[in-house]
Amino acid sequence: MRAPFRQLAAIWDTLIYGAPYALMQYLVRSPRLLDPEKVWKLLMRQPPAGPVFNFFRFHHPPAFARRLLLASRMRQDHRLGIAEHYDVSNDFYELFLDKKFMFYSCADFPTGKETIEEAQTIKANFILGLIDPKPGEKILELGCGWGPMMRHIAATTGDPGSLTGYTLSTEQASYVQAKFGFNVEFKNFITGDYQPEAFDKVYAIGAWEHVRADDLDGVLKKIYQTLKPGGRFVNHFFAPLTDTITPGMFAAQVFFPGSMPPSHPSQFKAYEKAGFRVTHRSIHDYRPTLRAWFDNLVANRERAISLVGMKVFNKYVAFFPGSWRYFDDAQAILVRYVLEKPF
Ligand SMILES: C[S@@+](CC[C@H](N)C(=O)[O-])C[C@H]1O[C@@H](n2cnc3c(N)ncnc32)[C@H](O)[C@@H]1O
């Protein structure tokens, strides 16, 4: 979008949705290639203090308007946002995700010195320990991406035939089927039906963020019913720390329209209400992963632009530091849970 329309749109967005959303849209609408280092620095900078800045940063739009605006955004079908985000180009994602697995979810950097490949291996082993898969067990992944965890489980159990993955990305489904021969279905895990007591284990890694507040109890009930007695649901996701809708949360609508996870405390209550026993909870840090993806993307910028064009490249240049900032401001928390269905 050209100036002055871009500036006018930014003023309008600030008035309606607040400053964080307006800033993200302003960057994404750039008619020129963004300078990644400048964008990173801009988003790391502490905004000026003072009553006017603080008002636009924390209190505008007012709380009741934020609730109404978010509710109207949630009327969109989040499937459109998924397609827009994931069906971009598999080759593009290969440029910045780890070369070993192609995980598009938070890794573990215990020392901070690991490569993204090492960090994703540590995370994969951590989650493997939580799932504890055995040959012959029926295991379902909700939101399987490019199949990284399915590969890790299959390599451990030697039993790929017992695995099923669901995704809402056609590109991912055909990639995983063609490359690894896994059973992957293009299926919405929120609205879809499940067979009763069909699985020993269900897990989700970075997909639960798409479950909205109104859907939470219903999906948990379906997962509970599809698990065999004694089965478990392993869930790795991030969620806002409180029920208060902050102006910062609107910025996420630029990248995932129609998705907004309920707060972490309300999720915790919902698990117990669904009948699950919580047997594990750990907290992890998304920031080093976001930085590693950003660095890989920037290192491969020419190829990235040739694959997806400048507009999409710019979007990711804004997305990674914007998300880094969201976690650094402690607006959301990344957690792993094990939820057991009693015998
Ligand atoms: C951030 S990616 C994570 C992929 C993978 N688990 C990983 O760790 O790399 C989120 C995944 O969730 C899937 N997804 C999101 N909402 C979904 C839904 N309602 N039904 C099925 N898949 C969904 C997307 O298609 C994508 O595969």
The ligand as a Gaussian input file, in Angstrom:
#p B3LYP/6-31G(d) Opt

LIG

0 1
 C        2.191000     -24.245000      14.049000
 S        1.778000     -25.647000      13.084000
 C        2.490000     -26.937000      14.046000
 C        2.742000     -28.148000      13.210000
 C        3.459000     -29.310000      13.917000
 N        2.695000     -29.853000      14.997000
 C        4.851000     -28.905000      14.365000
 O        5.112000     -28.928000      15.578000
 O        5.646000     -28.575000      13.504000
 C        0.011000     -25.815000      13.400000
 C       -0.650000     -26.952000      12.687000
 O       -1.999000     -27.041000      13.148000
 C       -2.852000     -27.268000      12.043000
 N       -4.205000     -26.835000      12.417000
 C       -4.589000     -25.647000      12.938000
 N       -5.924000     -25.638000      13.177000
 C       -6.373000     -26.879000      12.815000
 C       -7.643000     -27.505000      12.825000
 N       -8.726000     -26.863000      13.260000
 N       -7.736000     -28.779000      12.367000
 C       -6.644000     -29.439000      11.898000
 N       -5.403000     -28.901000      11.883000
 C       -5.276000     -27.638000      12.328000
 C       -2.198000     -26.522000      10.894000
 O       -2.659000     -27.001000       9.666000
 C       -0.730000     -26.865000      11.174000
 O       -0.442000     -28.127000      10.651000

